[in-house]
């Protein structure tokens, strides 16, 4: 990756101001912390949940060659598939260093536009229209050259206080439910990863199962964070 941005902090306040400034109405949706993955703590998260963002530390396991379009691999001991892209899934590659927080928000909002009425004439409304017919690589190139998004990201990054430099080893991914399937949306991958059947009502719980397995793969780290995008 050539261009590098300052990382976004895993903080709902930062993410909300960022998202609202780009065209998600403040009364439409907001990010909130998920304080734990047990049923009792998941029940505290405002419903309905439109997407889940997960921040985790990258390890050597993440550098493994990803499976092919029709292949299978395992995550957390469970099979998952990378398959032909469902045209309804909004997905972009990530080619800008440290842009994973922004890409996560783009994935979260982009797969919930039927539930969120974007502000007319806003950045997000124009962005999703302009990139609707692009493939994931074209969307990544569009984002890399988009000064307006880079400026918005920079403002949001400066609002946080966790990261003082660009040398971080954590990565954001998004979980969304599209057409009854739970998708893991990771800009480092070539396409979405299917984790099987899900629903808008069980999205949070289904994502939590995948996240628990991912955390179990790296038991010595505490650098995990989970946020839910909830509809107001």
N, C-alpha and C positions, 0 to 999 in steps of 0.2 A: 504494500500500500504506500502511495506517495503522500498524498495530502493527509494531515492528521489534525483532528479537532481536540479541544479540551473535553475530557469526559463529563458526562452528565452525572450528577449525584442521584443515587437511588433514594429519592425523597419525594413523597407525594406532592408536597407544596411546590417544589421545583417543577415537577412534571405537569402539574395542573396549570401553573402560570404559563408554561411553555405551550401546552396544548390549547389553552383558552386563547392565547395570543395569536394562534395560527388559524382559528376558526371554529373550534368546538365551543358551543355556547356554555357559559358557566352553569346555567341551569340544566344542561343536557347530560353531562357526565363528569365524573371526577375519579382520579386515582386515590386509593386508600391503602394503608398498610395491611398486610396479612400477617398477623402476629404469631401464627403457628399453623401447622398442617393437620392437627387433630380435628375431629368433627366439631368439638365444642368451640374451638377458636375460628374455624371456618364459618360457623353459624353466625358469628359476629359481623361478618363482612356484608355490607349493604347489597341487596339484590335488586334487580338482576345484574349479574356479572357479565360484561361484554368481552373481556379479554383478561389475561393474566400476564404480567411481566415478571421474569425471573432473572436475577443477577447471580452469577456463580463464577468461581475461579476457574480459569482455563488450566488444563493439565495436559500431560503428554497424551492422554487418552483422546483428547479433542483434536489431536493432530493426525489421528489415524485417517487413512483414505476412506472417504465416504462411500457407501454402497451405490451401485449404479441405479439407473432409473427403474429397473424392474427387479432389483436385488433386495435382499433383506439384511438387516443388521440387528444388533441387540443394544438396548439401553436399559440399565437397571434390571438386567436379567429377562427382559420381555422383548419379544419380537416387534419390530415396527417396520414400516415400509416407506421407501421413497418411490413414489409412483407418478404416473402422468399427472401433470398439474391440472387440477380442477380450475376451470376458467373463472369460477366465482371467487377463488382464493386470491386476495391481493398479496403479492409477494415481491420483494425486491432484494437483490444482492446488496452487499455492503462492500464498497471499495474505498471508503474513507476511514482512516484509522480513528478509533475511539468514537465513531458515530453510531455505535450499537444502541445507545439509549434513544437516539432520534429514530433510528430504523425500527426499534421496538414500538415506539409511539406511532410511527407511520403504519406498521402492521396492525396494531391494536385498533386504531381509528379506521383504517382502510377496510377492515373486515367487519366493521360495525356501522357503516354508513347508513344501513337500512334502519338502524335504531337511533342514530344521531342525526339530527338535521343541522348540517353545517351552515355557518353564517354565510349568507349570500354575498358573493364577491370576495370572500376571504381567501387567504393563501391556500388553505387545505382544499376548499372547493375547487379552486383553479388547478391545484397540483394533481388531485385525483382525476380530474377530467383530462388534463394534458397527458397523463401517464397511463390512462385506462387501457389503451391498445398496445402498450409497450410490453416487451418481455422483461424478465427480472434483470438482465444485464443492461438493457437500455434504460430502465428506471434508475439503476445505480449510476450510470453515466450522467443522466439528467440531474440527479441529486448532487453529484460531485461538482457540477458546474453551476449549481443554484446558489447564487450569492445571498438571496433573501433567506433561505433556510439556514445557510451557514451563519449569517448574522443572528438569526433567532436562536440557534443552538448556542452561539457564543454568549448571548445575553443570559440564557437559561443556565449555562455552565457557571457563569460568574455569580449566579445567585446561590449556588451551593458552597459549602465550606469544607467538604471532605477531601477533595482532591486539589493538590496544589501544583501538580505536574501532569504530564501526559503519559508517564510511564506506569500504566496500570495493567493488571493481568486479569481483570474481571470482565465478564461479557453478559450483555442483556439478550434474552430471547423472549419471544412472545408465544402465548398459547391462545388460539381462537377456535371457535366451533363454526364450521361452515358445512351446510347440508348434512348435518348429523354426524360429522366427523371431527375429532379433535386433531388440530394441526399444530405442530411445533414449527415456528417461523424463525429461522436463524439465518441472518444475512451472510454468515460464513459458509453456508451450504449452498448447493446449486438449486435447490428447490425445497418446498415444504416437506415435512415428515409427518406421515399419518400415524396417529396413535390409537386408531380404532373408533368405534361408535361413541358419541357423546350427544349432548343436547344443551340448549341454553340454560336449562335448569340445573344441569350437573356439571357444567363447564369447570367451575371452581374445584369441585371434588375430583374430577377426572384429571385436571392439570396437577392437582396436589399429589396424586399417586405417582405421576411421572417425575415430579420434582423431588419427592421423597427418595425415589430410586436414584436420582442424580446426586443427591446429597450423600446417600449411603456409599457412593463410589469414592467420595473424598471426605471421610469421617474426621480427618485432622484439621479441616478448615472451618472457620467461622464466618467466612466472607460470602454469606448468602443473603439474599433479600427477595421478598415476594411482595408484589403490589397487584391489586385488582383494579381494573377499570370498571366502575359501576355506573349504571344509568341512574340519574336522579329521578 
